[in-house]
Amino acid sequence: MVGVFLPSKESPGAPLEELEGLAATAGVRVVGRLTQRRDAPDATTYLGKGKVEELTMLAAAKDADLVIFDNDLSPGQTRNLEEAIGLKVLDRTELILDIFASRAQTAQARLAVELAQLEYSMPRLKRMWTHLSRQKKGVACAGRAKPSWRKTAGWSKTKSRTCAASWTPSSGASSAKSPPGAMY
């Protein structure tokens, strides 16, 4: 668990106590804690460079599978941290959405949580399929058409928007034809 304390964020109790409770609710066993006080978050990793190295060593020493941040991270910060640490990184919002998803009991509740998860993950889908691209930048490629398989990069984002736009609370449970958790 990682917490970055900024001057604007007061910590009323013990640092990371609430996050530890959320992690326990989600079924995660906490194996280590790391905190840092900063005047402002780092734009690329939220933590400072030295703390990222310290987190990498701590996660390896404790044999961690996951790193949970008590802060809301941008998609770029999450991606940069995952590359630096080599582990899956969750922020507070994503952890809470996972808890809601595991506890939703009615079809309407499951759809509402899935909608929230799709809306949250939409900006995080950017550049997920860049490894499939064969095109190089430059003048030689200027007029060429993109291969049809490149459309897969936008598939999830488009489907997420379509699903999110078509769902309303009144259409929730009664019009659900797919099982909960199915991709649309």
N, C-alpha and C positions, 0 to 999 in steps of 0.2 A: 504494500500500500504506500502510496506517495501523496504527500500534501505540500503544496506551495502556499505559504502565507504571505499575503500582500498587505500593505498598510491599510487598505480599505476594508479588508476582511478580518473581522475580529473573531477569535476562536474562544467561545464562551466556556467550553469544557476542555477535557483532555484532547490533545491533537489526534485526529483520525478516529476518535471513539465512535462517532456516528457512522462513519464509513465502515468500520469494523462490524458494527451491527448489521448494516446493509449487506456486507459480504457474507456474514453468517446466515442471513435470511436467504441469500441466493445459493447457499450450500458451498461456499468457498472457504477453505481453511487458510487463515492468514499465517504466513511464515516470516514476514519481516515488514519493517516500517522505515520510511525515509521522509524527512521533512526538510524544508528549506524556506528561509525568509528572504524575500526579494522585494525590491522597490517596484519592479515591473516584470511581467513574465517575458521570457525569451521568445521571440517571434517564431523561431524554428522548432524548438523542443519544449517550451514552457519552463524547463529547468535550465540551469547553467551547464556549460560544457563539463565541468568537473563533477557535478552531481549526476549527469548522465553516465559518466564513466563509473562513478561510485554505485549507481543503481545497477549497471550491467554486472559489476563484480558481485554485488549483494545477491542479485537474482540467480547468478550462476552458483554461488556458494550455498544458497538455500534450496537449490534445485526447483525454482519457481516455474510454473507453467503460464502464469498470467500476471500482469501488472495493472493495478487499479489506481486511478488518480482521483483525488478528492476534488478536483477542479474540472471545469468544462474545457475540453481541448478542441482546437480547430481540426478539420480533417488533415491539414498539412502537418500539424504538430503530431497527431496520432501516427501518421505514416512515417514521419522522421524518427519518432521514438521506437516504433516497431522495427525499423531498419537498424537503428543503433543498438537496441537491446537484443533483438532476435526473438522477441516474445510478443504475444498478443497484448495489446494495450486497450483497456476500457477506461472510459471516464465515468464520472458520477451519473450522468444522465443515462448512458447506455446500461449501466448496472441497474438502475431503477426500472428502466423499461424491461429488462430481462426478468426482474422480479415480478412485475405486473403480468408479463406474458406467462410465467409459470403458475400464477395464481388465478388467472382469468377462468371463470367457470362457465359462463353462458356464451353462446355463439356470438351474440352482439358484443360482449366484453372482449372476446378474442379478436374480433374484427377491429374493434376500436384500438386495441393495443397494437395489432399488426399495422394498422394505418399509421399510428404514431411512430412505430419502428421504421416503416418505409419512408416517412417524411424525414426522420432523423438521419437515415442512412443515405438518402439521395445525394447530398453534397459530398459524401464520402466515397461515392462510386467513381469519381473523376480519376482518370488515368489508371484504372484497374486493369485494362486490357492493352496497355501500350506495348507490352511484350509481344503482342500478335502483329504489330505493325511492321511491314517490310519497307515502307516508304521512308526515304531520307529527305531531309529538307534541302532545298537548293533550286537552282534555275532549271536543271535538267528534268525535274519532276513537275514543273509548273502546270502543264495542261493535261496531265494524265488523270484518268478517272480512278476513283478508289475501288479496290476490289470489293465484291459484295460481302465477303466475310468480315469486312471492317464494320459492318452495321451491328455486329454483336456487341461492340463496345457501348453502343447507346441503348441496347436492349433493356437492361435492367432499369435504367433511368426512365426510359419511355414507359415501360410497363408499370413502374412505380407511380409515375404521374397519372397514368390512365386509371390505375386501381384507386389511387387517392382521390381523383376527381369524380369517379363514378360512385364512390361509397358515400352514403349518407346514413345517419342514425336510423331513419325510418326504413331504409332498404337493407339494413344490417343483417339480422339473423334470418329473416324470411326469404331473402333472395340469395343466400349463400349456397352455392352448389358445390364448391370445393371444400375439402376438409380444412380445418384450421391449420395454418402454417404453410399452406400450399402457395406456390408462386403463381402469379397471374400473368 
